[in-house]
Amino acid sequence: MINIKILGTGCASCKSTQRLVEEVVAAKGVQAQVEKVEDIPSIMQYGVMRTPGVVIDGKVVHAGGVPSRAMVESWISA
């Protein structure tokens, strides 16, 4: 199972990123736990200074702005 964290305080971009990640996970049929992290100290532990951020299995794969669907698909493989 893949562990995915969406880092962000709740802005529209953060919500869009979470929705996009959940859509791709469902479309690919991948087993993943998607978690929203809104606590600023927790976000900063990942070294992310611009949100939204995406962390997959402990590795930051994106920070700042909503990623494209193609980017998310490349991170999540069946």
PEFEN-V560376 format. One record per residue. N is the residue number from 0. RES is the residue in one letter. OMEGA is omega in degrees with one decimal (NA if undefined). D_LAST is the distance of its C-alpha to the last C-alpha in Angstrom with 1 decimal. Layout:
# PEFEN-V560376
n:res:omega:d_last
N:RES:OMEGA:D_LAST
N:RES:OMEGA:D_LAST
This chain:
# PEFEN-V560376
n:res:omega:d_last
0:M:179.2:10.5
1:I:175.5:10.2
2:N:-178.2:13.7
3:I:176.7:14.3
4:K:173.8:18.0
5:I:-177.3:19.6
6:L:178.0:23.0
7:G:-173.9:25.8
8:T:176.7:29.0
9:G:179.3:28.3
10:C:-178.2:29.1
11:A:179.5:27.9
12:S:179.1:25.5
13:C:179.0:24.0
14:K:178.1:23.6
15:S:179.4:22.1
16:T:179.0:19.5
17:Q:-179.8:18.6
18:R:179.8:18.5
19:L:179.5:16.3
20:V:179.5:13.7
21:E:177.8:13.8
22:E:-179.0:13.6
23:V:177.7:10.5
24:V:-179.6:8.8
25:A:-178.0:10.5
26:A:-178.9:9.8
27:K:179.9:6.1
28:G:-178.7:6.8
29:V:175.3:5.4
30:Q:-178.5:8.5
31:A:172.9:10.4
32:Q:179.2:14.1
33:V:-175.7:15.4
34:E:177.2:19.0
35:K:178.0:21.8
36:V:-177.0:24.2
37:E:-177.7:27.6
38:D:-174.8:30.0
39:I:177.6:31.3
40:P:178.1:32.1
41:S:178.4:28.5
42:I:-177.9:27.2
43:M:177.0:29.7
44:Q:178.2:28.7
45:Y:-179.5:25.5
46:G:-179.3:28.0
47:V:-179.7:26.8
48:M:177.8:29.9
49:R:180.0:28.5
50:T:2.9:26.3
51:P:174.5:23.8
52:G:177.5:21.8
53:V:178.5:18.1
54:V:178.1:17.5
55:I:-177.9:14.1
56:D:174.9:14.9
57:G:-177.7:18.5
58:K:177.3:18.2
59:V:180.0:19.5
60:V:-178.5:17.5
61:H:174.0:19.7
62:A:175.8:23.2
63:G:177.8:25.5
64:G:179.6:24.8
65:V:179.0:22.0
66:P:176.4:19.1
67:S:177.9:18.2
68:R:179.6:15.3
69:A:177.9:14.3
70:M:-178.9:14.6
71:V:179.1:12.4
72:E:179.5:9.6
73:S:178.6:10.3
74:W:-171.9:10.0
75:I:179.8:6.7
76:S:-178.5:3.8
77:A:NA:0.0
